[in-house]
Amino acid sequence: MFKNLLLELLKNNMKISDVAASLNITEQCLILKLFGKKDFKITECLKIQSLIADGSICLDYLFKKF
């Protein structure tokens, strides 16, 4: 599970549906990725990073697994 990523999505009032649309994936696919059931592609990680706080948060923090 990516707790830091989920926290940042909440702090930035980002909806799962909006993030999934930005990544061109389904909401279900994004949920599976957020809970560690499927892997993120590096391009998806970079896109999410750019959506959250204009990319000012490092990938290591966002995608740390708990």
C-alpha positions in Angstrom: 0.0 0.0 0.0 1.2 3.5 -0.8 0.1 5.4 2.3 2.1 8.5 1.4 0.6 8.7 -2.0 -2.9 8.2 -0.7 -2.3 10.9 1.9 -1.0 13.4 -0.7 -4.0 12.7 -2.9 -6.3 13.4 0.0 -4.4 16.6 1.0 -4.7 17.9 -2.6 -8.4 17.0 -2.9 -7.7 14.7 -5.8 -10.3 12.1 -6.8 -9.4 8.6 -7.8 -11.5 9.1 -11.0 -9.5 12.2 -11.9 -6.1 10.6 -11.4 -7.2 7.5 -13.3 -8.4 9.7 -16.2 -5.1 11.5 -16.2 -3.3 8.2 -16.5 -5.7 6.8 -19.1 -6.5 3.8 -16.9 -9.7 2.6 -15.1 -10.4 3.6 -11.5 -10.3 -0.1 -10.6 -6.8 -0.4 -12.1 -5.6 2.6 -10.2 -7.1 1.2 -6.9 -5.2 -2.1 -7.5 -2.0 -0.1 -8.1 -2.5 2.0 -5.0 -2.9 -1.1 -2.8 0.1 -2.8 -4.3 -1.8 -5.5 -6.3 -0.5 -4.2 -9.6 2.7 -2.3 -10.4 2.8 1.3 -11.5 4.7 2.1 -14.7 7.4 4.7 -14.4 5.5 7.0 -16.7 2.5 6.8 -14.4 4.6 7.6 -11.4 6.0 10.7 -13.1 2.6 11.8 -14.1 1.2 11.5 -10.6 4.3 13.3 -9.2 3.6 16.2 -11.6 -0.1 16.3 -10.6 0.7 16.5 -6.9 2.2 19.9 -5.9 3.7 20.5 -9.3 6.2 17.7 -8.9 7.9 19.1 -5.8 7.5 15.8 -3.8 10.0 13.2 -4.5 9.1 9.8 -6.0 10.8 7.9 -3.1 8.4 9.5 -0.6 5.3 9.1 -2.8 5.9 5.5 -3.7 7.3 4.1 -0.5 5.5 0.8 0.2 4.1 0.1 3.7 
